[in-house]
Amino acid sequence: MTTTLFGIPNCDTVKRARTWLDTQGVPYTFHDFRKNGLPGASLDRWLRAPGWEALLNRRGTTWRRLDEATRASVVDAASARTVLVANPTLIKRPVVEWQPASVVTVGFDPAEWAAHAAEKATR
């Protein structure tokens, strides 16, 4: 099983994350939300852990472009799922499924990632 990084290629945070993985020698597969779609089974796992609130990017332009009623309707995992499926760029990026540990992280945190990369290297 390979670690998978989910995001969009033109996102600055995704670019930094990919550079970090490459520099650290961590093998990974890149999944582009725009080209490859949003995998439903993965989204369901992410909504459970790390959770819908961590996954939903309320600071980006996609969120600000939504109408007020849609934004107000996002109150739990089910409503977040509906909005995320319709607008995959609302997902805070990058999302990484670290293998073989089956841990999911959201966002780029080099210190946290170093721990996951070290764990991956010992398995």
C-alpha positions as CSV (number, residue, x, y, z in Angstrom):
1,M,0.0,0.0,0.0
2,T,1.2,3.5,-0.9
3,T,0.7,6.7,0.9
4,T,-1.8,8.9,-1.1
5,L,-1.8,12.7,-1.2
6,F,-5.1,14.2,-2.2
7,G,-5.5,17.7,-3.5
8,I,-5.2,19.9,-6.5
9,P,-1.9,20.6,-8.2
10,N,-2.0,24.4,-8.4
11,C,-2.6,24.7,-4.6
12,D,0.5,26.3,-2.9
13,T,0.1,24.1,0.2
14,V,-0.1,21.0,-2.0
15,K,3.0,22.1,-3.9
16,R,4.9,22.5,-0.6
17,A,3.7,19.2,0.7
18,R,4.7,17.3,-2.5
19,T,8.2,19.0,-2.3
20,W,8.5,17.9,1.3
21,L,7.5,14.3,0.5
22,D,10.0,14.2,-2.4
23,T,12.8,15.7,-0.3
24,Q,12.2,13.3,2.5
25,G,12.1,10.3,0.0
26,V,8.6,9.3,1.0
27,P,6.9,7.4,-1.9
28,Y,3.4,8.5,-2.6
29,T,0.7,8.7,-5.1
30,F,-1.0,12.0,-6.0
31,H,-4.7,12.1,-6.4
32,D,-6.0,15.2,-8.2
33,F,-9.6,16.0,-7.1
34,R,-10.3,17.9,-10.3
35,K,-9.0,15.2,-12.7
36,N,-9.7,12.0,-10.7
37,G,-12.8,13.0,-8.8
38,L,-13.5,12.7,-5.1
39,P,-13.4,9.0,-4.0
40,G,-16.6,8.4,-1.9
41,A,-15.2,5.7,0.3
42,S,-12.2,7.8,1.2
43,L,-14.4,10.9,1.9
44,D,-16.5,8.8,4.3
45,R,-13.4,7.7,6.1
46,W,-12.1,11.3,6.4
47,L,-15.5,12.5,7.7
48,R,-15.1,10.0,10.6
49,A,-11.5,10.7,11.3
50,P,-10.1,13.4,11.3
51,G,-13.7,14.7,11.1
52,W,-15.9,16.9,9.0
53,E,-14.9,20.1,10.8
54,A,-11.2,19.5,10.2
55,L,-11.9,18.6,6.5
56,L,-14.0,21.6,5.6
57,N,-12.0,24.7,4.5
58,R,-14.1,27.7,5.6
59,R,-11.3,30.1,4.8
60,G,-11.0,29.6,1.1
61,T,-12.6,31.3,-1.9
62,T,-14.9,28.4,-2.6
63,W,-16.5,28.7,0.8
64,R,-16.9,32.5,0.4
65,R,-18.5,31.9,-3.0
66,L,-21.3,29.7,-1.6
67,D,-24.6,31.3,-0.8
68,E,-25.4,32.0,2.8
69,A,-28.1,29.3,3.0
70,T,-25.6,26.6,1.8
71,R,-23.0,27.7,4.3
72,A,-25.5,27.7,7.1
73,S,-26.7,24.2,6.1
74,V,-23.4,22.6,6.9
75,V,-23.9,21.5,10.5
76,D,-22.8,17.8,10.7
77,A,-20.9,15.1,8.7
78,A,-23.9,14.3,6.5
79,S,-24.5,17.9,5.4
80,A,-20.7,18.5,5.0
81,R,-20.5,15.4,2.8
82,T,-23.2,16.8,0.5
83,V,-21.4,20.2,0.1
84,L,-18.0,18.6,-0.3
85,V,-19.1,16.2,-3.0
86,A,-20.6,19.1,-4.9
87,N,-17.5,21.3,-4.3
88,P,-14.4,19.1,-3.7
89,T,-12.1,22.2,-3.5
90,L,-13.8,23.0,-0.2
91,I,-11.7,20.2,1.3
92,K,-8.7,21.6,3.3
93,R,-5.6,20.5,1.5
94,P,-3.7,18.3,1.3
95,V,-5.4,15.2,2.7
96,V,-2.9,12.4,3.2
97,E,-3.7,8.7,3.8
98,W,-0.5,7.5,5.4
99,Q,0.2,3.8,4.8
100,P,0.7,1.3,6.2
101,A,-0.7,2.9,9.4
102,S,-4.0,3.9,7.8
103,V,-3.7,7.4,9.4
104,V,-5.3,10.4,7.7
105,T,-4.0,13.9,8.1
106,V,-5.4,17.2,6.8
107,G,-3.2,20.2,6.0
108,F,0.6,20.4,5.8
109,D,2.4,20.1,9.1
110,P,6.1,19.1,8.6
111,A,6.6,18.1,12.2
112,E,3.5,15.8,12.2
113,W,4.4,14.5,8.8
114,A,8.0,13.6,9.9
115,A,6.5,11.4,12.6
116,H,4.4,9.6,10.0
117,A,7.2,9.3,7.5
118,A,9.5,7.8,10.3
119,E,6.8,5.3,11.2
120,K,6.4,4.4,7.5
121,A,10.1,3.8,7.2
122,T,10.2,1.5,10.2
123,R,7.5,-0.8,8.8
